[in-house]
Amino acid sequence: EGLFLARSRHIHALETAQRELDNAALCGNHQLELLAEHLRLAQNACSEITGEFTADDLLGVIFSRFCIGK
């Protein structure tokens, strides 16, 4: 019961995400740019599995709130 089979690329992506989250936790509140980068890398690793959200998607959300050129 509870047997789960995963592809090796999924396992690698999860290991990468965990490593980046661990690195983010070490940054604390002192190095916010580095913290954000580790979180971005963790998100990218998870997206390799889910395919749900990309950096371009994030930029689209951010810039959709701005009125540019008016």
N, C-alpha and C positions, 0 to 999 in steps of 0.2 A: 504494500500500500504506500502511496505517496512517491512512487518512482517517477523521476523526471529525467527525460533525455534532452540534452541541449546540443546544439551544434558548437563546434569548437570556436567559431567566430563569435558566437553569443557569449560564451564563457570568457573569451578574451576581452570583449567589450565590457562585460560586467566587472572584470578585474581592473580594467583601465578606469572605469567610473569610480570604483571603490578607492583606487589609489589617488585619483584626483580629489575626491571628497576628503580623504585623509589629509592630503596636502592643504586643502582649503581650511580644514579645521586648525591646522598648525599656524595659519596666517593670523588668526584672531582678527581684531579690529584695527590692526596697525598698518597693514599693507593691503588696502582695499582693491587696488588695481590687480595685484597678484591673486587675491581671493577671487575676484570676478573671473580672472582667466582660468583658474582651476575649476570653478563652477561651470564655465563655458565648455571646458574640455570634458567634464563629466557628463554634461548634457549631450555633447556630440557623441560620446561613447554610447549612451543610452539610445540616442536616435539611430545609431547603426542597427539596433535591434528593431525598434518600433517604426522608424522612418517617419515619425510624426512631425518633427519641428526642426527647421534648419536655421542657420545664421541669417539667411536671406529672409526667412519668415519673420524672425525677430526684428530685423531692420524694417521690414514692411509694417509691422505693428507700431514701432517707434515713430517712423516718419509719417504714418497715416494720421497722426495726431497734430502734425504741423501743417500750416497753410503756407506753402512755398510758392513764390512767384506772384503773389497778389498784393 
